[in-house]
Amino acid sequence: MHRLDHCANDNHHRSIVTVRCCPNCGRTVNAGIPIGRCLEERHATARRARSTYCVNCGDRLAREGPLRRF
């Protein structure tokens, strides 16, 4: 899994962060928030919001490459 060395998301620079992981790169930005259990419905909602990673568990949400239609 490739993650960017530099992420432009503001969560990396804030003193108070309300999410565990960055939605752009998946890195932990607030380790004080425990990892929660995520249901597929929560991940589906985050994908519709165009997040690449889950802010709760850090899992990659977006698929690699374009979707193929047959």
Secondary structure, DSSP 8 states (H G I E B T S, - for coil): ----SS---GGGT-SS--SSB-TTT--BS-TTS------HHHHHHHHHTT-SB-TTT--B-S-SS-----
